[in-house]
Amino acid sequence: MLIIPIKDGENIDKALKRFKRKFDKTGVKRSLHERKQFVKPSVEHRTKILKARYVQKLKDQENL
């Protein structure tokens, strides 16, 4: 559970913004999205390979 201490006289919007930032850093939303649907290990491995190829291609273009 996230605890965001609110200081005296602090704007609620500012506290909400800190809560959202802290929530994003925990990765809860990302893990829920990943567990929403099962992905076969072979498909997961294939996507990792495609991502690595894409990143390598970008690095190669940058070094030209």
C-alpha positions in Angstrom: 0.0 0.0 0.0 1.3 3.4 -1.0 1.4 6.1 1.7 1.8 9.7 0.6 2.1 12.1 3.5 0.4 15.4 2.8 2.0 18.4 4.3 0.0 21.2 5.9 -1.4 23.6 3.3 -0.3 21.4 0.4 -2.4 21.4 -2.7 -4.3 18.1 -3.2 -3.4 18.2 -6.9 0.3 18.2 -6.0 -0.2 15.3 -3.6 -2.1 13.4 -6.3 0.7 13.9 -8.8 3.2 12.5 -6.3 0.9 9.5 -5.7 0.7 8.8 -9.5 4.4 9.1 -9.9 5.1 6.7 -7.1 2.4 4.3 -8.4 4.0 4.3 -11.8 7.4 3.5 -10.3 6.1 0.4 -8.5 5.1 -1.2 -11.7 1.8 -2.5 -10.4 -0.1 -1.4 -13.5 2.4 -3.0 -15.8 2.3 -6.3 -14.0 -1.5 -6.3 -14.0 -1.5 -5.7 -17.8 1.0 -8.6 -18.3 -1.0 -11.0 -16.2 -4.3 -10.1 -18.0 -3.7 -12.6 -20.7 -1.3 -15.6 -20.9 1.5 -15.4 -23.4 3.2 -18.5 -24.5 7.0 -18.6 -23.7 7.8 -19.1 -27.4 5.8 -15.9 -28.3 7.5 -14.0 -25.5 10.9 -15.1 -26.7 10.1 -14.1 -30.2 9.1 -10.6 -29.2 12.3 -10.2 -27.2 14.3 -11.2 -30.2 12.4 -8.7 -32.5 12.9 -5.9 -29.9 16.6 -6.7 -29.7 16.8 -6.5 -33.5 15.0 -3.2 -33.6 17.3 -1.7 -30.9 20.4 -3.0 -32.7 19.1 -1.5 -36.0 18.7 1.9 -34.3 22.2 1.7 -32.7 23.7 0.8 -36.1 22.0 3.8 -37.8 23.2 6.1 -35.0 26.8 5.0 -35.5 26.8 5.6 -39.3 
